């Protein structure tokens, strides 16, 4: 490299340093805000008191999730460790609260149709029959999941890895959730969801709500899952 080239290179480096020193680097920003919908169910299976409790819980989960989102925006990441760190706890809280908020929303949206009907020609019926052998077999398996959850959820979801629909038992809000799952049918199995109206009789509660599943809404979820399936193939 000639002396002239070295001289020009030095000028460029100095200019870059001067410009860089005047640029303020943007701060890390991960914050997001979610908003809870108000759900007013026309259902014969749940009392207005139970529905009100659900809405209050949903509001609380959404508020806490937004607070965690704000804290994560400025938390100290350099001190993160697996034993005791604010960053770790906030990430655990985030997963818990995201699922709590959105599963409640999905649950509300797929119940409350006293005249519920599903046709053998519906995409949901076709896919559930395909992956369980029959629609009745899916129902039995879903009810078993609903009874098995320890204060949690039963969820039918499309799994992107298996390329099929599976039933999942979720304890609390975030335990035992496989990766790659897109929910299509959601049943709330926390005690607060049925105790006021059914006491300890969870099975009667589950049977009652399954008779009121909104298959029109659920079919739309299946259609969305199918679109994702085609993209991944």
Residue frames relative to the residue before (quaternion, step in Angstrom):
aa qw qx qy qz dx dy dz
X 1.0000 0.0000 0.0000 0.0000 0.00 0.00 0.00
X 0.4396 -0.7229 0.4736 0.2447 3.58 -0.80 1.02
X 0.6603 -0.4936 0.3806 0.4189 3.59 -1.31 0.28
X 0.6309 0.5433 -0.3288 0.4457 3.57 1.06 -0.78
X 0.6559 0.5098 -0.3010 0.4683 3.56 1.02 -0.90
X 0.6413 0.5199 -0.3171 0.4668 3.58 1.03 -0.83
X 0.6355 0.5379 -0.3161 0.4547 3.54 1.02 -0.87
X 0.6768 0.4884 -0.2823 0.4730 3.58 0.93 -0.98
X 0.6274 0.5401 -0.3269 0.4558 3.60 1.04 -0.80
X 0.6504 0.5237 -0.3083 0.4557 3.56 1.04 -0.85
X 0.6345 0.5305 -0.3249 0.4587 3.55 1.02 -0.81
X 0.6553 0.5160 -0.3043 0.4601 3.58 0.96 -0.92
X 0.6561 0.5167 -0.3121 0.4530 3.61 0.91 -0.91
X 0.6578 0.5062 -0.3053 0.4667 3.57 0.95 -0.87
X 0.6515 0.5184 -0.3140 0.4563 3.56 1.01 -0.83
X 0.6419 0.5249 -0.3134 0.4629 3.57 1.02 -0.85
X 0.6438 0.5230 -0.3182 0.4591 3.58 0.99 -0.86
X 0.6626 0.5160 -0.3071 0.4477 3.56 0.93 -0.92
X 0.6650 0.4917 -0.2983 0.4764 3.60 0.97 -0.89
X 0.6548 0.5313 -0.3116 0.4380 3.57 0.95 -0.93
X 0.6546 0.5333 -0.3201 0.4298 3.58 0.99 -0.80
X 0.6969 0.4697 -0.2628 0.4739 3.56 1.22 -0.48
X 0.6017 0.5592 -0.3540 0.4472 3.57 1.31 -0.19
X 0.2775 -0.7421 0.5861 0.1696 3.58 -0.84 0.97
X 0.3690 -0.7305 0.5303 0.2211 3.58 -0.66 1.09
X 0.4703 -0.6810 0.4739 0.3009 3.62 -0.86 0.89
X 0.4556 -0.6770 0.5011 0.2880 3.56 -1.01 0.76
X 0.6018 -0.5661 0.4231 0.3720 3.56 -1.18 0.60
X 0.0065 0.8113 -0.5834 0.0377 3.56 -0.80 0.98
X 0.0295 0.8119 -0.5791 0.0678 3.56 -0.45 1.24
X 0.4410 0.7438 -0.4371 0.2476 3.58 1.24 -0.25
X 0.0052 -0.7582 0.6520 -0.0043 3.53 -1.12 0.79
X 0.2353 -0.7600 0.5905 0.1357 3.55 -1.24 0.42
X 0.1007 -0.7777 0.6183 0.0526 3.58 -0.91 0.92
X 0.2212 -0.7787 0.5780 0.1033 3.54 -1.19 0.55
X 0.3869 -0.7364 0.5120 0.2140 3.56 -0.88 0.95
X 0.3389 -0.7054 0.5827 0.2191 3.54 -1.07 0.77
X 0.3983 -0.6686 0.5632 0.2776 3.54 -1.21 0.51
X 0.1460 -0.8045 0.5733 0.0524 3.57 -0.78 1.05
X 0.0508 -0.7794 0.6245 -0.0054 3.54 -0.84 1.04
X 0.1366 -0.8498 0.5076 0.0391 3.54 -0.09 1.31
X 0.2428 -0.7160 0.6350 0.1584 3.53 -1.13 0.81
X 0.2720 0.7815 -0.5000 0.2555 3.53 0.27 1.30
X 0.3784 -0.7073 0.5523 0.2269 3.52 -1.16 0.68
X 0.6585 0.5744 -0.2759 0.4004 3.57 1.28 -0.28
X 0.7681 0.2563 -0.1534 0.5663 3.59 1.22 -0.38
X 0.4486 -0.6815 0.5088 0.2748 3.56 -1.04 0.78
X 0.6327 -0.5243 0.4042 0.4018 3.56 -1.24 0.36
X 0.5937 0.5696 -0.3590 0.4407 3.59 1.12 -0.64
X 0.6656 0.4981 -0.2992 0.4683 3.57 0.93 -0.90
X 0.6464 0.5166 -0.3161 0.4640 3.57 0.98 -0.86
X 0.6376 0.5247 -0.3216 0.4635 3.59 1.02 -0.82
X 0.6300 0.5297 -0.3284 0.4633 3.58 1.00 -0.84
X 0.6359 0.5327 -0.3226 0.4559 3.58 0.97 -0.88
X 0.6775 0.4976 -0.2968 0.4531 3.57 0.87 -0.94
X 0.6331 0.5225 -0.3250 0.4696 3.58 1.05 -0.75
X 0.6483 0.5117 -0.3120 0.4696 3.56 1.00 -0.84
X 0.6426 0.5284 -0.3166 0.4556 3.56 0.96 -0.90
X 0.6366 0.5234 -0.3203 0.4671 3.59 0.96 -0.87
X 0.6678 0.5145 -0.2946 0.4500 3.57 0.95 -0.90
X 0.6546 0.5080 -0.3118 0.4650 3.58 0.97 -0.86
X 0.6626 0.5050 -0.3053 0.4612 3.57 0.94 -0.88
X 0.6382 0.5195 -0.3254 0.4658 3.60 0.96 -0.83
X 0.6799 0.4837 -0.2935 0.4665 3.59 0.88 -0.93
X 0.6294 0.5366 -0.3357 0.4508 3.59 1.02 -0.78
X 0.6591 0.5001 -0.3110 0.4677 3.58 0.94 -0.82
X 0.6306 0.5259 -0.3281 0.4671 3.59 1.07 -0.72
X 0.6453 0.5085 -0.3133 0.4764 3.58 1.01 -0.82
X 0.6234 0.5513 -0.3323 0.4438 3.57 1.00 -0.84
X 0.6590 0.5011 -0.3022 0.4725 3.58 0.96 -0.87
X 0.6661 0.5061 -0.3048 0.4552 3.59 0.91 -0.90
X 0.6456 0.5306 -0.3266 0.4416 3.58 1.01 -0.78
X 0.5822 0.6138 -0.3625 0.3911 3.55 1.17 -0.52
X 0.8139 0.2191 -0.0986 0.5290 3.59 1.09 -0.63
X 0.3956 0.7423 -0.4700 0.2675 3.61 1.25 0.09
X 0.5283 -0.6202 0.4801 0.3252 3.58 -1.19 0.61
X 0.2006 -0.8062 0.5503 0.0839 3.58 -0.51 1.21
X 0.5864 0.6145 -0.3653 0.3809 3.58 1.13 -0.56
X 0.7209 0.4210 -0.2524 0.4892 3.61 1.11 -0.58
X 0.3424 0.7606 -0.4914 0.2506 3.61 1.24 0.21
X 0.1455 0.7698 -0.6099 0.1193 3.58 -0.96 0.90
X 0.6019 -0.6218 0.3717 0.3361 3.62 -1.18 0.45
X 0.6496 0.5558 -0.3137 0.4132 3.60 1.22 -0.29
X 0.7777 -0.2004 0.1790 0.5684 3.56 0.69 -1.07
X 0.3332 0.7189 -0.5543 0.2547 3.54 -0.28 1.26
X 0.5727 -0.6122 0.4245 0.3421 3.54 -1.07 0.74
X 0.6209 0.5568 -0.3438 0.4315 3.58 1.01 -0.80
X 0.6567 0.5135 -0.3120 0.4559 3.58 0.89 -0.96
X 0.6788 0.4994 -0.2990 0.4478 3.59 0.84 -0.96
X 0.6494 0.5126 -0.3205 0.4613 3.58 0.98 -0.80
X 0.6522 0.5043 -0.3239 0.4642 3.61 0.99 -0.74
X 0.6312 0.5098 -0.3307 0.4821 3.59 1.06 -0.70
X 0.6492 0.5088 -0.3083 0.4740 3.57 0.98 -0.88
X 0.6247 0.5568 -0.3387 0.4302 3.59 0.99 -0.82
X 0.6715 0.4898 -0.3024 0.4666 3.60 0.84 -0.94
X 0.6413 0.5341 -0.3092 0.4559 3.56 0.98 -0.92
X 0.7390 0.4422 -0.2317 0.4525 3.57 0.80 -1.03
X 0.5891 0.5494 -0.3753 0.4585 3.61 1.06 -0.63
X 0.6907 0.4645 -0.2828 0.4767 3.58 0.83 -0.98
X 0.6314 0.5430 -0.3379 0.4386 3.59 0.96 -0.86
X 0.6970 0.4784 -0.2756 0.4577 3.57 0.87 -0.96
X 0.7672 0.4001 -0.2252 0.4478 3.57 0.66 -1.06
X 0.6111 0.5262 -0.3677 0.4631 3.62 1.07 -0.53
X 0.6193 0.5224 -0.3488 0.4711 3.59 1.02 -0.71
X 0.6543 0.5121 -0.3149 0.4588 3.58 0.96 -0.84
X 0.6638 0.4999 -0.2983 0.4695 3.58 0.94 -0.90
X 0.6238 0.5429 -0.3270 0.4574 3.57 1.07 -0.78
X 0.6699 0.4999 -0.2999 0.4597 3.58 0.80 -0.99
X 0.6928 0.5059 -0.2801 0.4309 3.56 0.94 -0.91
X 0.7672 0.3712 -0.2224 0.4735 3.63 1.08 -0.50
X 0.6612 0.4235 -0.3427 0.5158 3.60 1.20 0.46
X 0.6657 0.5600 -0.3577 0.3395 3.55 -1.34 0.11
X 0.5563 0.5523 -0.4312 0.4467 3.59 1.04 0.74
X 0.2501 -0.8158 0.5032 0.1369 3.62 0.00 1.26
X 0.7218 0.3702 -0.2351 0.5355 3.60 1.23 -0.40
X 0.1287 0.8509 -0.4976 0.1089 3.54 1.16 0.71
X 0.0347 0.7805 -0.6214 0.0586 3.54 -0.99 0.93
X 0.0492 -0.7599 0.6461 0.0519 3.55 -1.19 0.65
X 0.2762 -0.7699 0.5584 0.1384 3.56 -0.92 0.95
X 0.5698 -0.5899 0.4479 0.3560 3.57 -1.16 0.58
X 0.6484 0.5124 -0.3099 0.4702 3.59 1.25 -0.34
X 0.5037 0.6493 -0.4259 0.3786 3.60 1.26 -0.18
X 0.5823 -0.5980 0.4257 0.3493 3.57 -1.07 0.77
X 0.6280 0.5439 -0.3401 0.4406 3.59 0.98 -0.81
X 0.6659 0.4932 -0.3035 0.4704 3.60 0.91 -0.90
X 0.6528 0.5273 -0.3141 0.4440 3.59 0.94 -0.88
X 0.7127 0.4567 -0.2630 0.4630 3.59 0.85 -0.96
X 0.6520 0.5002 -0.3240 0.4688 3.60 0.96 -0.78
X 0.6436 0.5090 -0.3163 0.4761 3.58 1.03 -0.77
X 0.6382 0.5379 -0.3234 0.4458 3.56 1.02 -0.79
X 0.7808 0.3928 -0.1896 0.4474 3.57 0.76 -1.07
X 0.7439 0.3225 -0.2257 0.5400 3.62 1.22 -0.22
X 0.5847 -0.5804 0.3802 0.4203 3.59 1.22 -0.11
X 0.7688 -0.1278 0.0805 0.6215 3.56 1.18 -0.64
X 0.6179 -0.5413 0.4115 0.3947 3.56 -1.23 0.41
X 0.6327 0.5375 -0.3285 0.4505 3.60 1.01 -0.78
X 0.6345 0.5253 -0.3302 0.4609 3.58 1.05 -0.77
X 0.6138 0.5209 -0.3480 0.4805 3.61 1.06 -0.70
X 0.6475 0.5288 -0.3277 0.4401 3.61 0.87 -0.91
X 0.6609 0.5052 -0.3143 0.4574 3.60 0.88 -0.93
X 0.6736 0.4934 -0.2956 0.4642 3.56 0.95 -0.88
X 0.6519 0.5117 -0.3150 0.4626 3.59 0.99 -0.82
X 0.6353 0.5130 -0.3244 0.4775 3.60 1.00 -0.77
X 0.6325 0.5261 -0.3275 0.4647 3.59 1.01 -0.82
X 0.6404 0.5101 -0.3191 0.4773 3.60 1.01 -0.79
X 0.6432 0.5305 -0.3156 0.4530 3.57 1.00 -0.85
X 0.6895 0.4610 -0.2772 0.4850 3.57 1.04 -0.71
X 0.6719 0.5255 -0.2919 0.4326 3.58 1.17 -0.56
X 0.5656 0.6309 -0.3876 0.3631 3.61 1.13 -0.57
X 0.2777 -0.7469 0.5837 0.1561 3.56 -0.97 0.90
X 0.7490 -0.2764 0.1395 0.5858 3.56 0.10 1.29
X 0.5527 0.5978 -0.3931 0.4273 3.53 0.37 1.22
X 0.6098 -0.5641 0.4478 0.3309 3.52 -1.09 -0.83
X 0.2020 -0.6820 0.6729 0.2031 3.50 -1.37 0.32
X 0.0058 -0.8202 0.5691 -0.0585 3.56 -0.78 1.04
X 0.2095 -0.7038 0.6615 0.1522 3.52 -1.05 0.86
X 0.0720 0.8211 -0.5603 0.0817 3.57 -0.73 1.00
X 0.4419 -0.6236 0.5637 0.3132 3.50 -1.30 0.39
X 0.1876 -0.7884 0.5783 0.0942 3.58 -0.77 1.06
X 0.4072 -0.7621 0.4584 0.2081 3.54 -0.56 1.22
X 0.6406 0.5184 -0.3319 0.4592 3.61 1.15 -0.51
X 0.7369 0.4061 -0.2182 0.4944 3.57 0.94 -0.92
X 0.2520 -0.7862 0.5103 0.2409 3.57 1.26 -0.49
X 0.6567 0.4092 -0.3393 0.5349 3.53 0.89 1.04
X 0.5334 -0.6064 0.4811 0.3410 3.55 -1.33 0.15
X 0.0418 -0.7859 0.6170 -0.0029 3.54 -1.07 0.85
X 0.3763 -0.6730 0.5779 0.2673 3.56 -1.31 0.34
X 0.1378 -0.8052 0.5762 0.0254 3.55 -0.94 0.93
X 0.2568 -0.7227 0.6213 0.1603 3.55 -1.10 0.82
X 0.0787 -0.8006 0.5940 0.0082 3.58 -0.59 1.17
X 0.2063 -0.7537 0.6122 0.1210 3.57 -0.78 1.04
X 0.7937 0.0925 -0.1529 0.5815 3.54 -0.97 0.97
X 0.6961 -0.4458 0.3083 0.4708 3.63 -0.74 -0.92
X 0.8335 0.2366 -0.0720 0.4940 3.57 1.08 -0.56
X 0.5468 0.6008 -0.4175 0.4070 3.61 1.19 0.34
X 0.8429 0.1803 -0.1712 0.4772 3.57 -1.07 0.89
X 0.4380 0.6872 -0.4735 0.3342 3.60 1.14 0.51
X 0.3183 -0.7593 0.5293 0.2049 3.64 -0.50 1.09
X 0.5305 -0.5879 0.4922 0.3616 3.54 -1.20 0.47
X 0.8051 0.3407 -0.2203 0.4327 3.53 -1.27 0.42
X 0.5232 0.6507 -0.4050 0.3726 3.60 1.16 0.49
X 0.1220 -0.7754 0.6185 0.0362 3.57 -0.90 1.02
X 0.3504 -0.7889 0.4630 0.2012 3.62 -0.32 1.23
X 0.0792 -0.7906 0.6048 0.0541 3.57 -1.08 0.79
X 0.7649 0.0988 -0.0864 0.6306 3.61 1.18 -0.54
X 0.0404 -0.8223 0.5666 -0.0332 3.58 -0.75 1.06
X 0.0568 -0.7856 0.6161 0.0038 3.56 -0.91 1.00
X 0.3262 -0.7363 0.5653 0.1787 3.58 -0.78 1.07
X 0.0525 -0.8261 0.5608 -0.0154 3.58 -0.66 1.13
X 0.3561 0.6951 -0.5284 0.3329 3.56 1.15 0.55
X 0.6164 -0.5810 0.3779 0.3738 3.58 -1.08 0.66
X 0.6290 0.5552 -0.3537 0.4135 3.59 1.00 -0.74
X 0.6171 0.5834 -0.3486 0.3966 3.59 1.16 -0.50
X 0.8207 0.2163 -0.0968 0.5198 3.60 1.13 -0.50
X 0.5393 0.6842 -0.4079 0.2734 3.62 1.09 -0.57
X 0.6363 0.5449 -0.3381 0.4289 3.61 0.96 -0.82
X 0.7744 0.3643 -0.1731 0.4876 3.59 0.95 -0.90
X 0.8175 0.2503 -0.0933 0.5103 3.60 1.07 -0.71
X 0.4287 -0.6869 0.4820 0.3348 3.59 1.22 -0.04
X 0.7907 -0.2682 0.2196 0.5047 3.57 -0.89 -0.95
X 0.5352 0.6645 -0.3820 0.3551 3.58 1.29 -0.12
X 0.0997 -0.8370 0.5373 0.0292 3.55 0.35 1.26
X 0.6300 0.5694 -0.3515 0.3941 3.59 0.94 -0.80
X 0.6488 0.5024 -0.3263 0.4693 3.61 0.93 -0.81
X 0.6139 0.5463 -0.3266 0.4669 3.57 1.08 -0.78
X 0.6761 0.4940 -0.2949 0.4602 3.58 0.85 -0.98
X 0.6521 0.5085 -0.3148 0.4659 3.60 0.92 -0.89
X 0.6557 0.5257 -0.3147 0.4412 3.58 0.94 -0.89
X 0.7108 0.4497 -0.2754 0.4655 3.59 0.86 -0.90
X 0.6174 0.5404 -0.3585 0.4452 3.60 1.05 -0.57
X 0.6176 0.5261 -0.3436 0.4730 3.57 1.20 -0.45
X 0.7407 0.3739 -0.2047 0.5193 3.58 1.27 -0.36
X 0.2975 0.7608 -0.5248 0.2392 3.60 1.14 0.47
X 0.3777 -0.7222 0.5354 0.2217 3.57 -0.95 0.87
X 0.1856 -0.8393 0.5021 0.0946 3.55 0.11 1.28
X 0.5625 0.5784 -0.3980 0.4366 3.59 1.15 -0.44
X 0.6679 0.4787 -0.2815 0.4955 3.57 0.99 -0.89
X 0.6596 0.5142 -0.3035 0.4566 3.58 0.94 -0.92
X 0.6188 0.5468 -0.3418 0.4485 3.59 1.00 -0.76
X 0.6279 0.5281 -0.3331 0.4647 3.57 1.05 -0.77
X 0.6341 0.5191 -0.3304 0.4682 3.59 1.02 -0.72
X 0.6310 0.5194 -0.3294 0.4728 3.59 1.03 -0.78
X 0.6374 0.5275 -0.3269 0.4567 3.58 0.97 -0.81
X 0.6537 0.5016 -0.3088 0.4752 3.58 0.99 -0.82
X 0.6464 0.5168 -0.3160 0.4639 3.58 1.00 -0.83
X 0.6318 0.5322 -0.3304 0.4566 3.58 1.04 -0.76
X 0.6200 0.5342 -0.3429 0.4612 3.59 1.04 -0.73
X 0.6471 0.5061 -0.3110 0.4780 3.55 0.99 -0.85
X 0.6251 0.5518 -0.3281 0.4440 3.56 1.01 -0.84
X 0.6788 0.4919 -0.3007 0.4548 3.59 0.91 -0.89
X 0.6303 0.5395 -0.3328 0.4482 3.57 1.05 -0.74
X 0.7073 0.4865 -0.2590 0.4426 3.58 0.98 -0.87
X 0.6150 0.5676 -0.3506 0.4204 3.58 1.19 -0.39
